[in-house]
Amino acid sequence: MGEWHHPEHYTAAAKGYAIEAMRAEIAVFIERVLPSLREAARSLGYALAVHGSLARDLDLIAVPWTDEAGSPDALIAAIADATKAQTGWGHLPSAGEFTPKPHGRTAVMMVASFNLQLDISITPRKETT
């Protein structure tokens, strides 16, 4: 996981360039866009954190932080809107379908810019009675 597979015709120099270009784009996104995404998540009762290798995409994990945490659908819509406001992107390539993950997590991929995808994992809310 986290390893980027390059086309067979890439030389070592081309692979190095592609990796550094992706890392630079991720760094700019974290600096310029991530604060808006965190604010959008916070407004719905979630904490949003970076995790993973930062090698080929940006892995984010959203954790319900308040008793009033919104739905995963509302969270993803808010993150998409915040991304669109900053980059002009924020598209869900899989029509917003969530992929089940271990321990009740769900995940969705979002196109965040021309070359960058967000892999957003959401931990489940605890239903209170």
C-alpha positions in Angstrom: 0.0 0.0 0.0 1.1 3.5 -0.6 3.4 2.6 -3.5 2.7 4.3 -6.8 3.0 2.1 -9.9 4.5 4.0 -12.8 4.1 3.1 -16.5 6.8 0.7 -17.8 8.3 3.3 -20.1 9.2 5.7 -17.1 12.9 6.0 -16.5 14.2 6.3 -12.9 14.4 10.1 -13.5 10.8 10.2 -14.7 9.6 8.2 -11.7 11.5 10.5 -9.3 10.0 13.6 -11.0 6.5 12.2 -10.8 6.9 11.3 -7.1 8.3 14.7 -6.2 5.6 16.5 -8.2 2.9 14.6 -6.3 4.5 15.3 -3.0 4.6 19.0 -3.8 1.0 19.1 -4.8 0.0 17.3 -1.6 2.1 19.7 0.5 0.4 22.7 -1.2 -3.0 21.2 -0.6 -2.3 20.5 3.0 -1.1 24.1 3.5 -3.8 26.0 1.5 -6.9 23.8 1.5 -6.9 21.4 4.5 -7.8 24.2 7.0 -11.0 24.8 5.1 -11.8 21.1 5.1 -11.1 20.8 8.8 -13.5 23.7 9.4 -16.2 22.1 7.3 -15.8 18.8 9.3 -15.7 20.6 12.6 -19.0 22.4 11.7 -20.6 18.9 11.5 -19.0 17.6 14.7 -16.1 15.8 13.2 -12.3 16.0 13.6 -10.4 15.6 10.4 -6.8 14.3 10.4 -4.1 13.4 7.9 -2.8 9.8 7.9 -0.9 7.6 5.5 2.2 7.9 3.5 1.3 11.0 1.5 2.9 9.3 -1.5 0.2 9.0 -4.2 -2.9 10.5 -2.6 -4.0 12.3 0.6 -5.5 10.0 3.2 -7.8 11.7 5.6 -9.7 10.2 8.5 -12.8 11.8 9.9 -13.8 11.0 13.5 -17.1 11.9 15.1 -16.2 14.3 17.9 -19.5 15.6 19.3 -22.8 13.9 20.2 -24.4 15.9 17.3 -22.0 14.7 14.6 -23.7 14.8 11.2 -24.2 12.0 8.8 -21.3 10.7 6.6 -23.2 12.0 3.5 -23.4 15.5 5.0 -19.8 15.4 5.9 -18.6 14.3 2.4 -20.9 17.0 0.9 -19.3 19.7 3.1 -15.8 18.5 2.3 -16.6 18.5 -1.4 -18.0 22.0 -1.2 -15.0 23.3 0.7 -12.7 21.6 -1.8 -14.6 23.1 -4.7 -14.3 26.6 -3.2 -10.5 26.3 -2.9 -9.5 24.2 -6.0 -12.5 24.2 -8.3 -12.7 20.4 -8.0 -14.2 18.2 -5.2 -15.8 15.6 -7.4 -16.8 12.1 -6.3 -15.8 9.7 -9.0 -17.8 6.8 -7.6 -21.0 8.9 -7.3 -20.5 9.2 -3.5 -20.7 5.4 -2.9 -19.1 4.5 0.4 -16.7 1.5 0.5 -17.0 -0.6 3.7 -13.8 -0.9 5.7 -12.7 -2.8 8.9 -14.2 -1.9 12.2 -17.3 -0.2 10.7 -15.4 2.5 8.9 -16.5 3.7 5.5 -14.4 5.3 2.8 -14.8 7.4 -0.3 -12.4 8.8 -2.9 -12.7 12.4 -4.0 -11.0 14.2 -6.9 -9.4 17.2 -5.2 -7.5 18.7 -8.0 -6.1 17.9 -11.5 -3.7 15.3 -10.0 -4.8 14.7 -6.4 -7.3 12.4 -4.9 -8.5 12.4 -1.3 -9.1 9.0 0.3 -11.5 9.9 3.1 -12.1 7.3 5.8 -15.0 7.9 8.3 -15.3 6.2 11.6 -18.8 5.3 12.6 -20.9 7.4 14.9 -22.1 5.8 18.1 -25.9 5.8 18.1 -27.2 7.1 21.5 -30.5 6.1 22.8 
